Amino acid sequence: MTRYAAERARLLLGCYRRADAYDPETYVAAITAVLARYPEDIIRDATHPATGLPIRCDFLPSVAEVYRECEARMQPRRLAEATETRRAQQLQEREDLEQRFGRKR
């Protein structure tokens, strides 16, 4: 995952003028550290030149901006996972009650 994150960080940096990053190596390392926390599809979408940060940011995004972009892209997934977890818990509770008290029809 870190290798993929590093490749995408370099791609992101490559979409901007070289002078925009004071220390390109440090920038790539910092962005890699942030991106490595996310699944590959989130990394790809956030760094894609046609749909991610490069198309929306005129200037090199900060580490915080990359983090916020990834978090925003993760939010629907986290909400779906939380909904599914709640649904599974409710079904389990229902099953437990039905086993304990018998099914009523």
N, C-alpha and C positions, 0 to 999 in steps of 0.2 A: 504494500500500500504506500509506503514512504517513497518508493521509486516512482510510482505513478504520480504521487503528489508533487514530487520534485520536477518531473517532466512538465506537469501542468503549470507549476509556478514559473518555470522558465518560459513557457508559452505565453503566460500572462504578461510577464516582463517584456517579452519580445514584441508585444503589441503596442508598446509605447516607445517614445524617443529614449535613447540610451541615457541622456543627461537627466532624465526624470528621477532616477534612483541614485542617491548619493553614493551608496555602496551596494552595487548589484548583488554581490555574493551574499551579503547579510540579508538583503531584501528577499532573495530567493530562499534562503534558509528559514527566515521567519514565516514566509508565506507557506513554505512546505510544511512547517510545524503545524500551522493552522489547518491546512487542507488535509493533512494526514489523519485528522480526527473524524473525517467524514467518509461515507461510502463513495465508491468511484463515480457513480452517476451524479452525485451532488457536486463532486469535484469537477467533473466534465462540464456540467451545465453552468456552474459558476464561472469557469475560466474560458468557456467556448467563445471564440472571437465574434461569432455572429449572434449569439443569444445571451452571453454572460456579461460580466463586468466590462470587458473591452468595448462593447457596443454602447454602454451607458455612461462610462466614465471618460471624460476628456483628458484627465490626468491620471497618472499612476495611482491606483487605489492603495490606501494605507492598509496595514495589517488589520486594523479594526474594521475597515470597510469590507475586507475579504471575509472576516469572521461573521459580520452581520449578514452578508450575502448568503453565506453557507447556512447560517441559522435560519434565515427567512425561507430558504429552500427546504430545510429539514422540518419546519413547523407542520406542514400538512401531513407528513409521514408520522411525526410524533403524535399528532392528534388522532390519526387513524389507528395507530398502535394502541393508544390509550383507550379509544372507543372499543376496540376489539378485546382488550384486556378486561374492561368493565363488562362487556357482553358475556365473555367466557365466565367471569366470576358470577354474574347473575344466573346464568344457566346452571352452573355448579350448585349455587345456593338453592335454586328451584329443585334440582334433582335431589339434593340432600333433604329438603323438606318433604318432597314426595316419598322418598324412601322412609323417612322417619314417621310420617303421619299417614302414609298411603295416598294413593291418587284419588282425587275427588272429581267426579264428573257429573 
